[in-house]
Amino acid sequence: MSTSLLDALRSVVGAAHVLTEGDLSAWQNDWRKRWHGKALAVVRPGSTDEVAAIVRACARHGVSIVPQGGNTGLVGGGVPDASGTQVLLSLGRLNRIRELDRANLTLVAEAGCVLQSVQEAADAAGLLFPLSLAAEGSCTIGGNLATNAGGTQVVRYGNARALCLGLELVTATGEVWHGLSGLRKDNTGYDLRDLFVGSEGTLGIITAATLALHPRPAAAMTALASAGSLEACVALLGLAHERLGPGLTGFEVMNGFSLALVARHMPQLRQPLAAASWTVLVELSDSEGEAHARERFEGLFGDALERGLIADAAVAETLAQSHTMWHLRESIPLAQAEEGLNIKHDIALPVSRIAAFCASTGAALERAVPGVRMVNFGHLGDGNLHYNAQAPEGGDAAAFLREREPEINRIVYDAVLAHAGSISAEHGIGVLKRDELPHYKDPTALALMRAVKRALDPQGLLNPGRVL
């Protein structure tokens, strides 16, 4: 069976794009090096019609398909299992910008377009595609939409779902849905676009998308501010909403240990503020120019200092300084990796509950694992924390991950549920959280999800074992 299927796949995409031998680790191993799979073949289609033909061939042979974009996911959702029976569908060759409509503020990109290339295409037209995350130089639009990626500007522009107006995709039966609408209003039945965005390749294979663009701001300013408590950071966020309104583009928070790890492993990165319990990174986008933006920023931080919410602040004077501030924030995961294997959590909470959650959960984790070190950072503006646990100082990081992960996950996730939160904010479920989901998802919601999966993929061939 596998030989005849491989022959069929070669007839669709050409023998050069059906890979079965050699080093396939770039496709078969995940970015975190936590999941190591083995594919029957890595297949690299060059068009939507080829994707459809591949799906039809696999369906005839009863072979499951794992779609993959840039392979930058963090939950094991984009790599094959170890059976050697799955087809890994790499969409990297679908990398064209098909159209940019300046008047309609839209851009049509194929699924394999790297996020940074989409940003650059918009910028070249004097516009902005605001989705921004640390992996933007290698992650792809298809993966961004399949996981409903978040990033650093959600507080202003929303998740990937909010930036998608239409989709082109291949169904589990190999049909093509031509849904590349550029409309912002279309009430003609169920919103299929939103059903497929965030489905992690389990319901259909995204091949292209119509993306919403925005006017490029006249000025953007960045600042760091230090605070003595998370409660003060939350209060500063409220003040920023009040003073900056829709100009508030980003609001990130980093605990002291997060930046201490950056200082330890990346001493070349200058940190403009003294060490503090908490540091926030604030970004303002302004339509009236730099002078107006600076006046608003100075008003915000002056008010915050008077109220005792912050101890100090540093406003970037140049674009290079702004990049340095963002680089500090984006270097935390790399510094944490240098420190050793760790237990990651991507959680969402009502902003009003975040301080209480961190206080009570941190105390519970300390009781369970004395000396555990919390790397707590993320997108406070939209309630998303990367609440990661590092082994005690000098401890065996690999043993910590192996032996403590189930206990620590249960403490964190139980607390998330108690505070009306979500165990996955922007990374998805994949394999990592699949078995946790039934404990924390409403049973009726799970039943509806399973019904949708059965209806759209009755053979269970699209990314099986992920999400559900």
VOLO-996294 format. One record per residue (C-alpha): residue number from 1; residue in one letter; chain; x, y, z. Coordinates in steps of 0.1 Angstrom, whole numbers, plus 5000, padded with zeros to 4 digits. Layout:
pos,code,unit,c1,c2,c3
NUM,a,A,X,Y,Z
...
// end
This chain:
pos,code,unit,c1,c2,c3
1,m,A,5000,5000,5000
2,s,A,5027,5025,5010
3,t,A,5046,5019,4977
4,s,A,5015,5026,4956
5,l,A,5006,5057,4977
6,l,A,5042,5070,4973
7,d,A,5039,5065,4936
8,a,A,5006,5084,4935
9,l,A,5022,5113,4955
10,r,A,5052,5114,4932
11,s,A,5029,5117,4902
12,v,A,5012,5147,4919
13,v,A,5042,5168,4931
14,g,A,5072,5152,4914
15,a,A,5097,5127,4929
16,a,A,5119,5156,4941
17,h,A,5092,5167,4965
18,v,A,5084,5133,4981
19,l,A,5111,5128,5006
20,t,A,5116,5094,5022
21,e,A,5153,5091,5028
22,g,A,5182,5112,5043
23,d,A,5180,5136,5072
24,l,A,5143,5146,5077
25,s,A,5148,5158,5112
26,a,A,5139,5194,5102
27,w,A,5103,5181,5096
28,q,A,5101,5152,5119
29,n,A,5114,5168,5152
30,d,A,5096,5197,5168
31,w,A,5113,5231,5176
32,r,A,5115,5223,5213
33,k,A,5132,5189,5205
34,r,A,5106,5173,5227
35,w,A,5087,5152,5200
36,h,A,5106,5130,5176
37,g,A,5085,5114,5148
38,k,A,5089,5093,5117
39,a,A,5069,5100,5086
40,l,A,5061,5077,5058
41,a,A,5071,5106,5036
42,v,A,5076,5144,5037
43,v,A,5055,5158,5008
44,r,A,5060,5193,4995
45,p,A,5032,5205,4973
46,g,A,5035,5237,4952
47,s,A,4999,5246,4948
48,t,A,4964,5243,4963
49,d,A,4954,5218,4936
50,e,A,4984,5196,4945
51,v,A,4974,5198,4982
52,a,A,4939,5186,4972
53,a,A,4953,5158,4951
54,i,A,4975,5147,4980
55,v,A,4946,5146,5004
56,r,A,4925,5126,4979
57,a,A,4953,5100,4975
58,c,A,4958,5097,5012
59,a,A,4921,5093,5018
60,r,A,4919,5065,4992
61,h,A,4947,5047,5011
62,g,A,4934,5055,5046
63,v,A,4967,5073,5055
64,s,A,4966,5102,5079
65,i,A,4982,5136,5071
66,v,A,5001,5160,5094
67,p,A,5001,5195,5080
68,q,A,5032,5216,5088
69,g,A,5042,5253,5083
70,g,A,5074,5266,5098
71,n,A,5076,5239,5125
72,t,A,5078,5265,5152
73,g,A,5049,5252,5173
74,l,A,5053,5246,5210
75,v,A,5027,5218,5217
76,g,A,5038,5190,5194
77,g,A,5009,5196,5169
78,g,A,5029,5198,5137
79,v,A,5052,5167,5137
80,p,A,5043,5131,5128
81,d,A,5040,5103,5153
82,a,A,5066,5076,5155
83,s,A,5047,5050,5135
84,g,A,5062,5058,5101
85,t,A,5027,5056,5086
86,q,A,5018,5093,5084
87,v,A,5023,5117,5055
88,l,A,5040,5150,5066
89,l,A,5025,5177,5044
90,s,A,5050,5206,5044
91,l,A,5034,5238,5030
92,g,A,5066,5258,5026
93,r,A,5065,5259,4988
94,l,A,5031,5277,4989
95,n,A,5048,5310,4996
96,r,A,5034,5336,4972
97,i,A,5018,5370,4981
98,r,A,4990,5367,4956
99,e,A,4975,5402,4959
100,l,A,4976,5434,4979
101,d,A,4946,5457,4978
102,r,A,4955,5491,4992
103,a,A,4920,5505,4990
104,n,A,4905,5475,5007
105,l,A,4934,5472,5032
106,t,A,4938,5435,5025
107,l,A,4966,5411,5014
108,v,A,4962,5375,5001
109,a,A,4991,5353,5012
110,e,A,4996,5316,5007
111,a,A,5000,5294,5038
112,g,A,5037,5289,5035
113,c,A,5045,5326,5035
114,v,A,5068,5334,5064
115,l,A,5052,5360,5087
116,q,A,5081,5384,5083
117,s,A,5076,5384,5045
118,v,A,5040,5393,5049
119,q,A,5049,5422,5073
120,e,A,5075,5434,5048
121,a,A,5050,5432,5019
122,a,A,5025,5453,5038
123,d,A,5053,5478,5049
124,a,A,5064,5482,5013
125,a,A,5029,5494,5005
126,g,A,5030,5519,5034
127,l,A,5007,5497,5055
128,l,A,5009,5475,5086
129,f,A,5003,5438,5092
130,p,A,5004,5438,5130
131,l,A,5008,5402,5139
132,s,A,5042,5400,5156
133,l,A,5058,5372,5176
134,a,A,5093,5360,5184
135,a,A,5093,5333,5156
136,e,A,5082,5357,5129
137,g,A,5113,5351,5108
138,s,A,5104,5314,5104
139,c,A,5068,5308,5113
140,t,A,5043,5308,5085
141,i,A,5008,5323,5080
142,g,A,4992,5289,5077
143,g,A,5006,5279,5110
144,n,A,4997,5312,5126
145,l,A,4961,5308,5116
146,a,A,4959,5271,5124
147,t,A,4969,5279,5160
148,n,A,4953,5314,5162
149,a,A,4986,5329,5171
150,g,A,4987,5358,5195
151,g,A,5019,5377,5199
152,t,A,5028,5411,5212
153,q,A,5001,5434,5198
154,v,A,4969,5416,5206
155,v,A,4959,5443,5230
156,r,A,4954,5466,5200
157,y,A,4948,5444,5170
158,g,A,4936,5410,5183
159,n,A,4948,5375,5176
160,a,A,4954,5360,5142
161,r,A,4917,5352,5139
162,a,A,4909,5390,5141
163,l,A,4933,5396,5112
164,c,A,4919,5370,5089
165,l,A,4890,5379,5066
166,g,A,4889,5349,5044
167,l,A,4904,5314,5038
168,e,A,4912,5290,5010
169,l,A,4915,5255,5023
170,v,A,4914,5218,5014
171,t,A,4888,5197,5032
172,a,A,4894,5161,5045
173,t,A,4879,5148,5013
174,g,A,4901,5168,4990
175,e,A,4877,5195,4980
176,v,A,4888,5231,4979
177,w,A,4868,5258,4996
178,h,A,4875,5291,4978
179,g,A,4867,5315,5007
180,l,A,4892,5342,5001
181,s,A,4867,5370,5008
182,g,A,4880,5405,5016
183,l,A,4847,5415,5032
184,r,A,4844,5428,5067
185,k,A,4807,5421,5067
186,d,A,4792,5389,5054
187,n,A,4763,5374,5073
188,t,A,4754,5345,5049
189,g,A,4753,5316,5073
190,y,A,4778,5299,5096
191,d,A,4812,5316,5100
192,l,A,4833,5288,5086
193,r,A,4865,5309,5087
194,d,A,4864,5311,5124
195,l,A,4858,5274,5127
196,f,A,4890,5265,5108
197,v,A,4912,5292,5124
198,g,A,4926,5277,5155
199,s,A,4917,5241,5146
200,e,A,4954,5230,5144
201,g,A,4950,5213,5110
202,t,A,4924,5188,5124
203,l,A,4895,5200,5103
204,g,A,4910,5213,5070
205,i,A,4943,5223,5055
206,i,A,4947,5261,5051
207,t,A,4964,5269,5018
208,a,A,4959,5307,5016
209,a,A,4943,5336,5035
210,t,A,4930,5371,5030
211,l,A,4946,5392,5058
212,a,A,4934,5426,5071
213,l,A,4960,5454,5069
214,h,A,4961,5486,5089
215,p,A,4974,5521,5083
216,r,A,5010,5524,5094
217,p,A,5012,5546,5125
218,a,A,5030,5579,5122
219,a,A,5050,5572,5153
220,a,A,5057,5543,5177
221,m,A,5073,5546,5211
222,t,A,5085,5520,5235
223,a,A,5093,5523,5272
224,l,A,5103,5501,5302
225,a,A,5091,5507,5337
226,s,A,5099,5490,5370
227,a,A,5073,5482,5396
228,g,A,5073,5466,5430
229,s,A,5043,5443,5426
230,l,A,5021,5427,5400
231,e,A,4992,5446,5414
232,a,A,5010,5478,5405
233,c,A,5015,5465,5369
234,v,A,4978,5458,5366
235,a,A,4970,5493,5379
236,l,A,4995,5508,5354
237,l,A,4977,5489,5326
238,g,A,4944,5504,5336
239,l,A,4960,5539,5336
240,a,A,4976,5532,5302
241,h,A,4942,5523,5288
242,e,A,4928,5555,5302
243,r,A,4956,5578,5290
244,l,A,4966,5562,5257
245,g,A,4932,5547,5246
246,p,A,4935,5527,5213
247,g,A,4971,5539,5209
248,l,A,4982,5513,5235
249,t,A,4997,5487,5212
250,g,A,5016,5464,5236
251,f,A,5018,5459,5273
252,e,A,5042,5431,5284
253,v,A,5053,5421,5319
254,m,A,5084,5403,5331
255,n,A,5092,5392,5366
256,g,A,5126,5398,5381
257,f,A,5139,5362,5376
258,s,A,5130,5363,5339
259,l,A,5153,5393,5333
260,a,A,5179,5379,5357
261,l,A,5182,5348,5334
262,v,A,5187,5372,5304
263,a,A,5214,5390,5323
264,r,A,5231,5357,5332
265,h,A,5231,5341,5298
266,m,A,5231,5372,5276
267,p,A,5252,5397,5294
268,q,A,5258,5417,5262
269,l,A,5222,5428,5263
270,r,A,5220,5461,5282
271,q,A,5192,5464,5307
272,p,A,5184,5501,5311
273,l,A,5166,5498,5345
274,a,A,5178,5485,5378
275,a,A,5167,5450,5388
276,a,A,5131,5450,5401
277,s,A,5104,5426,5411
278,w,A,5085,5434,5379
279,t,A,5093,5452,5347
280,v,A,5067,5463,5321
281,l,A,5073,5470,5285
282,v,A,5048,5495,5270
283,e,A,5043,5504,5233
284,l,A,5023,5533,5220
285,s,A,5013,5538,5183
286,d,A,5003,5573,5175
287,s,A,4987,5587,5143
288,e,A,4998,5623,5150
289,g,A,5035,5620,5151
290,e,A,5064,5615,5175
291,a,A,5060,5648,5195
292,h,A,5024,5639,5203
293,a,A,5034,5604,5212
294,r,A,5061,5615,5235
295,e,A,5038,5640,5253
296,r,A,5013,5612,5259
297,f,A,5040,5588,5272
298,e,A,5055,5614,5295
299,g,A,5020,5621,5309
300,l,A,5014,5584,5315
301,f,A,5047,5577,5333
302,g,A,5046,5610,5352
303,d,A,5012,5602,5365
304,a,A,5023,5566,5374
305,l,A,5053,5579,5393
306,e,A,5031,5603,5413
307,r,A,5007,5575,5422
308,g,A,5036,5552,5433
309,l,A,5028,5526,5407
310,i,A,5063,5525,5392
311,a,A,5098,5532,5406
312,d,A,5115,5542,5374
313,a,A,5109,5544,5336
314,a,A,5131,5546,5305
315,v,A,5116,5558,5272
316,a,A,5134,5547,5240
317,e,A,5149,5577,5223
318,t,A,5158,5559,5191
319,l,A,5146,5530,5170
320,a,A,5177,5510,5181
321,q,A,5168,5515,5218
322,s,A,5132,5504,5211
323,h,A,5146,5472,5194
324,t,A,5168,5466,5224
325,m,A,5139,5468,5248
326,w,A,5119,5443,5227
327,h,A,5150,5421,5224
328,l,A,5152,5419,5261
329,r,A,5116,5406,5263
330,e,A,5120,5382,5234
331,s,A,5152,5368,5248
332,i,A,5136,5354,5279
333,p,A,5126,5320,5263
334,l,A,5162,5316,5249
335,a,A,5177,5325,5282
336,q,A,5154,5300,5300
337,a,A,5165,5273,5275
338,e,A,5201,5280,5283
339,e,A,5193,5276,5320
340,g,A,5179,5241,5313
341,l,A,5147,5221,5305
342,n,A,5117,5236,5321
343,i,A,5079,5232,5324
344,k,A,5060,5257,5302
345,h,A,5025,5270,5306
346,d,A,5007,5293,5282
347,i,A,4977,5305,5302
348,a,A,4950,5331,5299
349,l,A,4933,5348,5329
350,p,A,4910,5378,5334
351,v,A,4934,5407,5340
352,s,A,4917,5414,5372
353,r,A,4926,5379,5386
354,i,A,4962,5377,5375
355,a,A,4978,5391,5407
356,a,A,4958,5369,5430
357,f,A,4965,5338,5407
358,c,A,5002,5344,5408
359,a,A,5004,5349,5445
360,s,A,4983,5318,5455
361,t,A,4997,5295,5427
362,g,A,5033,5306,5434
363,a,A,5029,5297,5471
364,a,A,5013,5263,5462
365,l,A,5042,5255,5438
366,e,A,5068,5265,5465
367,r,A,5051,5241,5489
368,a,A,5052,5213,5464
369,v,A,5087,5219,5451
370,p,A,5108,5240,5475
371,g,A,5131,5263,5456
372,v,A,5112,5261,5423
373,r,A,5120,5292,5402
374,m,A,5091,5308,5383
375,v,A,5098,5324,5349
376,n,A,5067,5346,5347
377,f,A,5064,5369,5317
378,g,A,5040,5376,5289
379,h,A,5012,5397,5274
380,l,A,4996,5413,5305
381,g,A,4976,5436,5282
382,d,A,4955,5407,5270
383,g,A,4957,5385,5301
384,n,A,4982,5359,5287
385,l,A,5011,5347,5308
386,h,A,5039,5324,5300
387,y,A,5040,5309,5335
388,n,A,5070,5286,5334
389,a,A,5087,5266,5362
390,q,A,5124,5261,5363
391,a,A,5142,5236,5385
392,p,A,5156,5248,5419
393,e,A,5191,5263,5416
394,g,A,5216,5235,5410
395,g,A,5189,5209,5404
396,d,A,5188,5184,5376
397,a,A,5167,5201,5349
398,a,A,5160,5170,5329
399,a,A,5149,5151,5360
400,f,A,5128,5180,5371
401,l,A,5109,5180,5338
402,r,A,5105,5143,5338
403,e,A,5094,5138,5374
404,r,A,5076,5170,5383
405,e,A,5057,5180,5352
406,p,A,5024,5162,5359
407,e,A,5022,5175,5395
408,i,A,5031,5211,5385
409,n,A,5008,5211,5356
410,r,A,4979,5200,5378
411,i,A,4986,5227,5404
412,v,A,4988,5254,5377
413,y,A,4958,5242,5357
414,d,A,4936,5237,5387
415,a,A,4944,5272,5397
416,v,A,4937,5285,5362
417,l,A,4903,5269,5362
418,a,A,4895,5283,5397
419,h,A,4903,5318,5384
420,a,A,4881,5314,5353
421,g,A,4911,5311,5329
422,s,A,4922,5289,5300
423,i,A,4951,5264,5299
424,s,A,4960,5275,5264
425,a,A,4961,5312,5254
426,e,A,4980,5312,5221
427,h,A,5000,5281,5217
428,g,A,4972,5256,5211
429,i,A,4965,5221,5224
430,g,A,4984,5198,5201
431,v,A,4997,5167,5218
432,l,A,5011,5185,5249
433,k,A,4977,5194,5264
434,r,A,4954,5170,5246
435,d,A,4950,5147,5276
436,e,A,4946,5177,5300
437,l,A,4918,5192,5279
438,p,A,4889,5169,5292
439,h,A,4897,5180,5327
440,y,A,4894,5217,5320
441,k,A,4871,5221,5291
442,d,A,4833,5222,5294
443,p,A,4819,5187,5286
444,t,A,4793,5201,5263
445,a,A,4819,5221,5244
446,l,A,4840,5190,5240
447,a,A,4810,5170,5227
448,l,A,4804,5198,5201
449,m,A,4840,5198,5191
450,r,A,4840,5160,5186
451,a,A,4808,5163,5165
452,v,A,4824,5189,5143
453,k,A,4855,5167,5139
454,r,A,4834,5136,5129
455,a,A,4813,5157,5104
456,l,A,4843,5173,5087
457,d,A,4868,5145,5089
458,p,A,4848,5112,5092
459,q,A,4879,5091,5085
460,g,A,4899,5109,5111
461,l,A,4928,5115,5087
462,l,A,4937,5151,5094
463,n,A,4963,5155,5122
464,p,A,4948,5127,5143
465,g,A,4956,5126,5180
466,r,A,4959,5164,5182
467,v,A,4935,5186,5202
468,l,A,4911,5157,5207
// end
